[in-house]
Amino acid sequence: MRAWWREISGLVIPAVCGGCGTPRTQLCEVCGQALLGRTARRARPVPEPAGLPVVHAAAAYTDSVRAVILAHKERGALGLARPLGAALAEAVRAAAAGYAHGPDGPVLLVPVPSAPSAVRARGHDAARRIALAAAAELRRTGRTAGVLPVLRQRRRMADQAGLTARERLANVAGALEVRSGGARLLAGATAVIVDDLMTTGATLVEAARAVSAATGADPLTAVLPRAAVVAVPPLSLGPNRN
């Protein structure tokens, strides 16, 4: 019921910009430029955790971009999924360019799963919704793309807020797994792990581990899956090169 009401209310309640509050628009030009105005870049948290896949991000997690992500995730501004998906699609393109299949081949987006309790509280799965919007944007621009939600939580995790980088790694270690049958779908695919935000990188480390384990890759020698996110803290966003 909550998710249904949010969908309807987005059509009948006057919109304000999710980034700055400007009336009569879901995303104003200035905030849209902050979200979508840059080429996706390689992102590395400091310190960079062992096992982190190559990550590309579309924007810096500051000011209006932070507000847009939180408005979508926490306040049910579901219409923002489309511009967030467009930003994520840009990061996916950059991430997939490093695969042997080439920059234009089919790609599967593997969203990091939200905790079931968070999905119930928010009324939607933010990362999966943005992934679906990103896949639609990729298809709109001529690329074959789909969403493969094969990751799931195998145990409860503590709230990551307030934890150090080391504590976050310990908190998520072994917490994710690929659903039954998912390994077959991932085999040989150009798969990119996706999320709305990367801070310390701990969750992406665990997601990459789970995908590699399911596909039988040797963690010591295999090339880790690549990852893409909408935004990262400014210090994690490097120069514009792959």
C-alpha positions in Angstrom: 0.0 0.0 0.0 2.8 2.4 0.9 4.6 2.0 -2.4 1.3 2.3 -4.3 0.5 5.6 -2.5 4.0 7.0 -3.3 3.5 6.2 -7.0 0.1 8.0 -7.1 1.2 10.9 -4.9 4.1 11.6 -7.3 1.5 12.3 -10.0 -0.8 14.6 -8.1 1.3 16.5 -5.5 3.2 19.5 -6.9 6.9 18.5 -7.3 9.9 20.2 -5.9 13.5 19.6 -6.9 14.9 16.7 -4.9 18.3 18.5 -4.7 17.5 22.1 -3.7 13.7 22.3 -3.2 13.0 24.5 -6.3 9.2 24.3 -6.9 7.5 22.7 -9.9 10.3 20.4 -11.0 11.6 17.1 -9.7 15.1 18.0 -10.7 16.2 21.5 -11.6 18.8 22.3 -14.2 21.6 23.1 -11.7 21.0 19.9 -9.6 20.7 17.9 -12.8 24.1 19.2 -14.0 25.6 18.2 -10.6 24.3 14.6 -11.1 24.7 14.1 -14.8 27.1 16.8 -16.0 30.4 14.8 -15.7 31.9 11.8 -17.4 31.9 8.8 -15.1 35.3 8.3 -13.4 37.2 5.6 -11.6 36.6 5.8 -7.8 38.8 4.6 -5.0 38.0 5.0 -1.3 40.7 6.0 1.1 41.9 3.6 2.4 41.1 1.2 -0.5 40.0 -2.2 0.9 41.5 -5.4 -0.5 39.2 -7.2 -2.9 37.5 -4.0 -4.1 36.5 -4.4 -7.8 37.2 -1.6 -10.3 34.5 1.0 -9.5 33.2 3.8 -11.6 31.0 6.6 -10.4 29.0 9.3 -12.1 29.1 12.1 -9.5 30.5 13.3 -6.2 28.3 12.7 -3.1 27.9 16.3 -2.0 25.2 18.8 -1.5 22.4 18.4 -4.2 23.5 14.9 -5.3 23.4 13.7 -1.7 19.9 15.3 -1.3 18.6 13.7 -4.5 19.8 10.2 -3.5 18.3 10.6 0.0 15.1 11.9 -1.4 14.7 8.9 -3.6 15.9 6.3 -1.1 14.4 7.6 2.2 11.6 10.0 1.3 10.0 8.1 -1.6 10.6 10.6 -4.4 10.3 7.8 -6.9 10.4 10.0 -10.0 14.0 10.6 -9.3 14.9 7.0 -10.2 15.0 8.1 -13.9 17.8 10.7 -13.6 19.6 8.6 -11.0 19.4 5.7 -13.4 20.7 7.9 -16.2 23.7 8.7 -14.0 24.2 5.1 -13.1 24.0 4.1 -16.8 26.9 6.4 -17.5 29.0 4.7 -14.8 28.0 1.3 -16.1 29.2 2.2 -19.6 32.6 3.2 -18.1 32.8 0.0 -16.0 31.8 -2.3 -18.8 34.4 -0.8 -21.2 37.1 -2.6 -19.3 35.7 -6.1 -20.1 37.1 -8.2 -22.9 33.6 -8.3 -24.6 34.1 -4.6 -25.5 32.4 -1.4 -24.6 29.2 -2.0 -26.6 28.3 -5.6 -25.8 25.3 -6.8 -23.7 25.6 -6.0 -20.0 23.8 -7.3 -16.9 23.4 -5.1 -13.9 23.6 -6.9 -10.6 22.2 -4.7 -7.8 23.5 -4.8 -4.3 20.5 -6.1 -2.3 18.9 -3.9 0.4 18.1 -5.4 3.8 14.5 -6.7 3.8 13.7 -4.6 6.8 14.9 -1.5 4.9 12.8 -2.3 1.9 9.7 -2.7 4.2 10.4 0.5 6.0 11.0 2.5 2.8 8.3 0.8 0.7 10.8 0.1 -2.2 14.2 -1.2 -3.0 16.1 1.9 -4.0 19.2 0.2 -5.6 17.1 -2.2 -7.6 14.8 0.6 -8.8 17.7 2.7 -10.0 19.3 -0.4 -11.7 16.1 -0.9 -13.6 16.1 2.8 -14.7 19.7 2.5 -15.7 19.1 -0.6 -17.8 16.2 1.2 -19.5 18.5 4.1 -20.3 21.1 1.8 -21.7 18.5 0.2 -23.9 17.2 3.6 -25.0 20.7 4.4 -26.3 21.0 1.2 -28.2 22.7 -1.2 -25.8 21.4 -4.6 -24.8 21.0 -4.4 -21.0 19.1 -6.1 -18.2 18.9 -6.4 -14.4 19.9 -9.6 -12.7 19.0 -9.4 -9.0 20.7 -12.6 -8.0 22.5 -11.3 -4.9 20.7 -11.8 -1.5 21.6 -11.4 2.1 22.3 -14.7 3.8 22.4 -13.2 7.3 21.5 -10.0 9.1 24.0 -7.2 9.2 24.3 -4.4 11.7 23.6 -0.8 10.5 26.7 0.4 8.8 26.3 4.0 10.0 28.9 5.0 12.5 31.2 2.0 11.8 34.8 2.5 10.8 36.0 1.1 7.4 37.5 -1.9 9.1 34.3 -2.5 11.1 32.2 -2.3 8.0 34.4 -4.9 6.3 33.9 -7.3 9.2 30.2 -6.5 9.4 29.5 -7.5 5.8 32.0 -10.4 5.4 30.2 -13.5 4.2 26.8 -11.7 4.4 25.9 -12.0 0.7 25.4 -15.0 -1.6 24.1 -15.6 -5.1 20.7 -17.1 -5.3 20.2 -20.7 -6.5 20.6 -20.8 -10.3 22.2 -17.4 -10.4 25.7 -18.7 -11.2 24.4 -20.2 -14.4 23.0 -16.8 -15.5 26.2 -15.0 -14.6 28.5 -17.4 -16.3 30.2 -15.7 -19.3 28.1 -12.6 -18.9 29.4 -9.0 -18.8 28.0 -8.3 -15.3 28.4 -5.1 -13.4 27.6 -4.8 -9.7 25.6 -1.6 -9.1 24.5 0.5 -6.2 23.5 4.1 -5.6 26.4 4.9 -3.3 29.9 3.8 -2.3 31.5 5.1 0.9 34.2 2.7 2.2 33.7 0.1 -0.4 33.0 -2.7 2.1 29.7 -3.7 0.6 31.1 -3.9 -3.0 34.0 -6.0 -1.7 31.5 -8.5 -0.3 29.3 -8.4 -3.4 32.3 -9.1 -5.7 33.4 -11.9 -3.4 29.9 -13.5 -3.6 29.7 -13.2 -7.4 33.3 -14.7 -7.8 32.5 -17.5 -5.4 29.3 -18.4 -7.2 31.0 -18.6 -10.6 33.9 -20.6 -9.3 36.5 -18.0 -9.9 39.8 -18.4 -8.0 39.9 -15.2 -5.8 43.7 -15.1 -6.0 43.9 -15.1 -9.8 40.5 -14.2 -11.2 39.6 -10.7 -12.5 37.0 -9.3 -10.1 33.6 -8.3 -11.4 33.4 -4.5 -12.1 31.1 -2.2 -10.3 29.3 1.1 -10.9 27.6 3.5 -8.6 25.8 6.9 -8.9 28.0 8.7 -6.4 31.0 8.5 -4.1 32.6 11.0 -1.6 34.6 13.6 -3.4 38.0 12.3 -2.2 37.2 8.9 -3.7 36.6 10.4 -7.2 39.7 10.3 -9.3 40.7 12.0 -12.5 38.9 11.1 -15.7 40.7 8.0 -16.8 39.9 4.3 -16.6 
